[in-house]
C-alpha cells in the first residue's frame, strides 16, 4: 500500500540543498503523524532527505522513482 501524503511539495527544478530545505520546513510545520512528500529531480535528494530523516528522528516512508523524478515521503514522528 502506498502511503498518502498530507502535503506534497513540488521541488522539481530546484537543486541541492533546495528540496531538503523544503522538506525540513514542511516537517517543522506539520503535525505529528503527517506524511510530507517532496517531488525532486535532483539526484542528491534520494540520499540527502533519507539521511536527514534518520538524523532528525523522523520516519522515512518511501523513496519512489518515476520518469519525472523522485517522490520522497517522510512521516513526522516527533
Residue frames relative to the residue before (quaternion, step in Angstrom):
aa qw qx qy qz dx dy dz
X 1.0000 0.0000 0.0000 0.0000 0.00 0.00 0.00
X 0.3336 -0.7356 0.5565 0.1948 3.57 -0.87 0.96
X 0.4569 -0.6928 0.4970 0.2535 3.54 -0.88 1.02
X 0.3578 -0.7167 0.5612 0.2085 3.55 -1.05 0.81
X 0.3593 -0.7477 0.5201 0.2034 3.59 -0.80 1.00
X 0.4431 -0.6638 0.5403 0.2668 3.55 -1.12 0.76
X 0.7832 0.0281 0.0237 0.6207 3.54 1.17 -0.73
X 0.1246 -0.7807 0.6089 0.0640 3.57 -1.00 0.84
X 0.1509 -0.7744 0.6118 0.0558 3.54 -0.92 1.01
X 0.2294 -0.7638 0.5886 0.1320 3.57 -0.76 1.04
X 0.0141 0.8158 -0.5740 0.0695 3.56 -0.23 1.33
X 0.3130 0.7440 -0.5308 0.2582 3.60 1.18 0.42
X 0.7455 0.3303 -0.2815 0.5059 3.54 -0.90 0.95
X 0.6341 0.4617 -0.3182 0.5325 3.56 1.31 -0.19
X 0.1958 -0.8078 0.5481 0.0929 3.57 -0.90 0.86
X 0.7719 -0.3993 0.2572 0.4226 3.50 -1.33 0.49
X 0.6216 -0.2534 -0.7412 0.0044 1.60 -1.69 1.84
X 0.2193 0.8424 -0.4750 0.1291 3.62 1.22 0.33
X 0.7096 0.4461 -0.2930 0.4600 3.64 0.64 -1.00
X 0.6357 0.5190 -0.3300 0.4664 3.59 1.00 -0.76
X 0.6616 0.5006 -0.3130 0.4622 3.60 0.89 -0.86
X 0.6154 0.5334 -0.3365 0.4728 3.60 1.08 -0.73
X 0.6477 0.5138 -0.3144 0.4666 3.59 0.98 -0.86
X 0.6552 0.5154 -0.3183 0.4514 3.59 0.87 -0.93
X 0.6506 0.5142 -0.3110 0.4643 3.60 0.92 -0.91
X 0.6856 0.4957 -0.2840 0.4512 3.57 0.89 -0.96
X 0.6475 0.5074 -0.3221 0.4686 3.60 0.97 -0.81
X 0.6320 0.5325 -0.3373 0.4508 3.60 0.97 -0.79
X 0.7171 0.4425 -0.2422 0.4809 3.60 1.02 -0.83
X 0.5957 0.6075 -0.3525 0.3897 3.60 1.22 -0.42
X 0.4806 -0.6113 0.5424 0.3180 3.53 -1.38 0.27
X 0.6006 -0.5337 0.4313 0.4103 3.59 -1.18 0.46
X 0.7502 0.3381 -0.2877 0.4900 3.55 -0.89 1.03
X 0.5528 0.6044 -0.3954 0.4157 3.59 1.22 -0.39
X 0.2396 -0.7361 0.6149 0.1503 3.55 -1.19 0.66
X 0.1453 -0.7814 0.6051 0.0463 3.56 -0.81 1.09
X 0.1471 -0.7766 0.6087 0.0693 3.57 -0.94 0.95
X 0.1177 -0.7530 0.6427 0.0785 3.55 -1.05 0.81
X 0.2199 -0.7343 0.6298 0.1253 3.54 -0.93 1.00
X 0.0974 0.8129 -0.5605 0.1251 3.57 -0.67 1.10
X 0.1764 -0.7600 0.6113 0.1326 3.54 -1.12 0.68
X 0.4642 0.6130 -0.4714 0.4320 3.56 1.23 0.56
X 0.4379 -0.7441 0.4363 0.2535 3.59 -0.45 1.22
X 0.6001 0.5880 -0.3584 0.4071 3.61 1.10 -0.56
X 0.5690 0.6178 -0.3798 0.3878 3.58 1.15 -0.54
X 0.5855 0.6011 -0.3626 0.4054 3.60 1.11 -0.67
X 0.7537 0.3238 -0.2011 0.5354 3.58 1.10 -0.61
X 0.6487 0.5585 -0.3265 0.4008 3.61 0.95 -0.85
X 0.7003 0.4698 -0.2867 0.4546 3.60 0.81 -0.96
X 0.6588 0.4818 -0.3394 0.4676 3.67 0.85 -0.75
X 0.6332 0.5203 -0.3361 0.4641 3.63 0.99 -0.77
X 0.6496 0.5074 -0.3168 0.4693 3.58 0.96 -0.87
X 0.6396 0.5389 -0.3320 0.4363 3.60 0.91 -0.93
X 0.6600 0.5037 -0.3097 0.4635 3.58 0.93 -0.88
X 0.6786 0.4918 -0.2908 0.4616 3.59 0.87 -0.95
X 0.7207 0.4468 -0.2393 0.4730 3.57 1.02 -0.85
X 0.4867 -0.6889 0.4221 0.3321 3.60 1.26 -0.06
X 0.4869 0.6274 -0.4551 0.4028 3.58 1.15 0.59
X 0.4903 -0.6844 0.4651 0.2739 3.59 -1.22 0.44
X 0.2977 -0.7161 0.6052 0.1798 3.56 -0.78 1.06
X 0.2461 -0.7949 0.5430 0.1131 3.58 -0.59 1.17
X 0.7849 -0.2004 0.1783 0.5586 3.58 0.83 -0.97
X 0.1226 -0.7032 0.6891 0.1253 3.49 -1.39 0.42
X 0.0024 0.8146 -0.5766 0.0629 3.55 -0.42 1.25
X 0.2212 -0.7787 0.5764 0.1119 3.56 -0.86 0.99
X 0.0044 -0.7874 0.6159 -0.0243 3.52 -1.09 0.83
X 0.7392 -0.4159 0.2913 0.4423 3.56 -1.30 0.02
X 0.7638 0.3690 -0.1954 0.4922 3.58 1.02 -0.76
X 0.7682 -0.2937 0.1691 0.5431 3.57 1.23 0.31
X 0.6086 -0.5571 0.4339 0.3619 3.52 -1.34 -0.30
X 0.2085 -0.7136 0.6516 0.1509 3.50 -1.30 0.53
X 0.0528 -0.8060 0.5889 -0.0278 3.56 -0.56 1.20
X 0.1175 -0.8214 0.5581 0.0059 3.55 -0.60 1.23
X 0.0255 -0.7847 0.6183 -0.0370 3.54 -0.92 1.03
X 0.2505 -0.7534 0.5922 0.1376 3.56 -1.00 0.93
X 0.3817 -0.6965 0.5591 0.2381 3.56 -0.98 0.91
X 0.0690 -0.8256 0.5600 0.0038 3.57 -0.64 1.13
X 0.7995 0.1131 -0.0968 0.5820 3.60 1.21 -0.16
